[in-house]
């Protein structure tokens, strides 16, 4: 977006500086942005400590049969808790914990979790009768996570941990480089003599400034995600023995029953299904499952399942609607690029979240993309950019 105020300001700066400076050829002062270091590059101060070794892969189950899963560094491991040792201050790690709990009074447990989050110096991002999402300081994640799990029966739990230190340093380096480039271009503008040279430099400065704004936004988002960890819980009522869900169990549809708007790594095995990262969202890792999120809780994530029974996108959207829609309102079916999508809105809330499930057949596989927007404000802010990413990404 062009900003007239920026052009006017820079023209004023140029006219005031170096009026009698020796004329130099602008073309001899070509400014090129330095290539970013793939490892974040060396910094002027001491280099950051080496990242911790990758977590061991484990499969663990407790005495009640609860499945405990742990995801670290983009790879899926098996453990229900974050690393035993706290992350050193020099490392930036984003924790995302999800749990399905069972309680006699789900609303009471939801309120208790919200109170725990606020009492720990965090905040409540979402609160409804059966669902809650809190943000807590990263340094207290392990402590708060254990408190949440101790409240009632745990059906399933999962923790995702992404070390974003390298990515943050790379973005930080790009910010410094863009700032230096911007300053250099302003100095060149001050020495430019012809109107043609001034116009070319002003256009270049505008492009660099817009790129700088986007990159600074990415840096702030990464810092926010590393500072405040997320804990989400879905609390269901205890059922009498033999109660069951009342829903027929069909093997080919089991992955649909496992979907949740708060569970961002369901089925995240196998090939990475990457999409363009929408503005104001960041992808925390270029390995493992594709998950892009904003600092305030909007999430776009993907995975892949077997296309069995074989069906096209319309078939699978109908299956998803038949299994999930009864618990939501405002169901909307539409196509976005190659994706067939179903949008579901939370019932009984003044600030309902929106959950979108999209599918795209890819040979013997079915690619699945999901979107979680915490409230109507996020729908307005992120909805269109996320749909643009889906349209551009399509299916492989």
N, C-alpha and C positions, 0 to 999 in steps of 0.2 A: 504494500500500500504506500503510494507516494505521499509525502508529508510536506506541503508548501511551507510550513513554518520552518522546517529544517533547511530548505533551500535558501530562504530569506536570511536566516541566521548565518549560514555559511558564506553567503555573498557579502554580508556585512563584515564578517571576520576577514574575508579575503581582501576587501577594499581598505581595511584599516592596517593590515600587516605588510611590512616589507615593500613599501611603495617604490623605494629606490634600489631594490635588490637587482643584482645582475640577472639578465634574462637567461634562462636555461631552457633547454629543450625538454618538454614533458616526456617525450618518448624515450629519452635517455634515463628516465626515472621510473621505469616500469615497475610496478609493485605487484609482486606475486605472493599469494598466501602460502606460507610454509606448510609443507606436508605434515599432517599430524602423525605423531609417533604411534605406532600400533600398540605400544605398551604404555601410553600416557606420557612418554618422553621423560628425559631427566629434568629435574627442576633445579632452580638456582640454589635452593637449600639442600640439606641432606636428603637422599632418596628415601621414600617411604619404606617401611619394613616389608619383607617378602610376604605374600599372602599365605595364610595358613594352609596346611596340607588338606587335600580334598577329603571329605568325610568318608568313613568306611560304609560299605553297603551292608545293611543288616535286615533281617526279617524277624520281627518280634511280635508276640501276642501275649496278652496278660491272661490271668486265670479265668476271666469271664469270657474270653474269646474275642475281646475287642481287637480290631485291627489297628495297629499303630504304624503310621507311615511318616517318613521324614524325607524332605527334599532339600538338598544343599548344593549350591553352585550350579543350579540348572539341571542336575541329574536327580533322578528319583531314587531315593533310598528308602529304607524301611525302619522307622523309629518315630515315636509320637512326640518327641521333645526336642528342643533346640540343643545345640552343642552344650556339653556340661560346663566348659570354660567360657567365661564372658569374653566377648569380642574386645580386643584392645582398642583404646580410643582412636588409634591411627587407622583402623579399618572401618569401613562404612558398610553395614549390612542391613538389608531390609528383611524383616521377619513378617510372615503372613500366616497366622494360625487360623484353622477352621475346625470346628467340632460340631458333631451332631449329638445332642444331649437328650435325655428322657427324664421327665419329671412329672410329679402329680399335679403341680401347678406351674405350667410353663411361663406364664406372665410374671410370676414371682421371681423365677430364676433369671429371666431376661432383665428385670429391674435390678436384681442383685449384681449381675455382670456390669450393667451400666454404672452402678454406684462404685464398683471396684475400679473401673476405668477412670472415672472422675476423681476418685480418692487418690489414685496413683499419679495425678498430675496430667491425665490425658483428657480425652473428649469422647463424646458419643457421636458417631457419624450417622447411625441409623438405629431406630428403635421401633418395634412393632410387637404384636402379641406373641409371636413365636421366633422372631429374629432380632438380633442385635449385632452391631458392629462398633467396636471401640478402637481408639488409637491411644497407645501408651508409649512413654519414653522407651527407646530401644534398649537402654541399659537395664530396664526393669521387666523386659518381656518374659523371661523365664519365670520370674516370681509371679507375675500376674497370670500367666498361662496355667501354672500349677493351681492357683487359687480358683480359676474358672473351672478347671477339670474336677476339682474337689467338691464342687457345689452339688452335683447330682450324678446320675448314671451316665457313663460315656458310651455311646454307640459306636462312634468312629471319630478319629481325630487325624489331623494332618498339619504339618508345619513346613512351610517353604522358606528357605533362607537364601538370599541372593547377595553376594558380596559385590557391591557396586563401586569399590574404591578405584579400580583401574579405569572404569568408565568415567567416573567423576573427574579424575585427573586429566583424562584425555579431553573432556569437554572444557575443563578449566583452562587447559593449554590453548584450545581453540579460541576461547574468549579473550585471552591475553593477546593472541596473534591478531585477532580481528580488531581489538582496540588499538594495537600498534599500527595496523594497516590504516585504520580510520584516521589516526593522528597524522600519519605520513601523507595521506591524501589531502588533508586540510592544509598542511604546509605547502604541498605542491600547488594547491588552489591559490594560496596567497602569492605565489610567484608567477602564476599563469598570466599571460598578456592578452591573448586573443579570446574573444567571446566563445569561439568554437572549443578551445581548450578548457575554458571554465565550465561550459555546459557538459562536456564529456566527463570531467572530474566530478561535477555535482551528481551526475547520474551514477557514477561509480561509488561515490560516497553514500548515496541513498541505498544502493544494493548492499553494501557492506554493513550499513547501520541496521537494515532489516534483518540481515543474517545474524548480526550481533544480538539483536533483540531475541530472536528465536533461540540462539545458543545459550544466552543467559537464562532464558526461561527453562531450558532443559537442565541447566546446572542447579537452579533453585528447586526444581522438581526432584532431582536425585537427592539433594541435601535433605529435603522434607521427608522423602520416603525412608531415608536412612535414619533420620532423627526420631520418627514416630512409627512404631510397628503397628500392624493391624491384627485384631483378633475378632473373628466372626463366629457366631454360634446360632444354630438352628435347634430350637427346643421343642420336642414333641411330647404329647401327653402319654403317660403310661397306659397301656391297654390291658384289659383282663386276659388271662391265659386263654389261648386259642382264638383271640380276637382277630389278629392279622389285619392287613390293610384293606381287605375286600377287593383288591385289584388282582386280576389274573396275572400270574407270572409267566411271561413268554421269553424264552431264552434269547431270541434275537433282539428283544427290546430291553434287555437288562441294562444296557448302557444309558437308556433314556431315564429309567427309574433312578439312576445314580446321579443324574444332573442336579445341580443346585446353583442358584445365582451367586452364592457366597463361596462356592468351592471351585477355585480357579484352576485346578490341575487334575480334574477327573479325567481318567483315560489318557493322561499325558505321556504315553509311552510311544515309542516308534519315531517315525519321521517327523521332523519339525515342519509345521505348516506356517510359514512366515507371511505376514502382510505388511504393507507400508504402515509406518507408525504415524498415527494422526497427530496434528499439532497439539501441543500442551500435554501429550502423553509421552512416556519414555518406555522403551523396552529394556528391562534390567539386565538381560543376558542375550548373547547371540548363540547360546547353546541350550539344549534342552527344549522344553515346551515354550511356544511363543506366548508371552504375556506382556501387554502394554498397559500402563496405568498412569493416572494422573495423581497429583499430590492429594486431591480431595476425594479420591475413591472411585472414579470412573475406571472401568477395566474392560479390555478387549483381549480375548484369549482363544486359542484354537487347539484342536487335537484331531485324531483320526481313528475311525473304527472300521470294522469289516462291513462291507455292504452286503449283509446277509441277514434276512432274505434280500435278494437283489431288488432294488427299487430305485426310481428316479427321485428327484428332489421333492416333487409334490407328494409322492407316497410317504416319504419320511416325515415331511412336515405334518401330514395328516396323522401319522403315528404319534408324533410328539404332542400334537394338539389333543389327541385322544387320551394320552397318559398324564398330561400336565395341566391342561387348560382349566379343569374343574376347580383348581385351587387359586385361580387368578381371574381378573376382570379385564375387559378391554382387549380381548385377543384380536390381533390383526395379522393377516397373512399378506406377504408381498414378496416380490423378487427384487434383488439388488445385485446387478451384474449377473454372474452365474450362480448366485446363491438364492435359494428359496428360504425365506425367513418367517418366523413366527414371533411377534412381539407380545409380551405378557406384562400386565400391570398389577402391582400389589393391591389386594382388596383391603377395604376398611382402614385406609390411612389418608390423612390430610396431605401428606407429602409422599405419595407412592413411588416406590422404585420401579424401574422398567428393566425387564430381562428379555433379551432377544436371543433366540437360538436359530442359527442359519446352517443349512446343509448344502453340500455340493458333491455329487457323485464324481469319483475319480478312479475309473476302472473298477477293480475289485474292492476298493476302499470308499469310504464316505468321509469327506472332510467336514468338520464341525467347527463353526465359529460362534462364540457367545459374547454378548455385550451386557454389562451391568452398569446402569446409571442410577445413582442413589435417590434422585428426586427430580421433579420437573425442571428445576433450574439446570441440572446437568443434561437433561434431554435437550433443552434449548441450546446449551453451550457446546456439547460434544456430539450430539446426534448426527448432524450433517457431516462433520469431518470424519467420523467413524464410518458412515455409509460410503463416503468417498474412498476410504481405505479399502473397504470390502469390494467396491466396484473395481478399483484398480488392481486388487490382489487376485480376485477370482479364485479359481481352484487349479491345482497343478495337474 
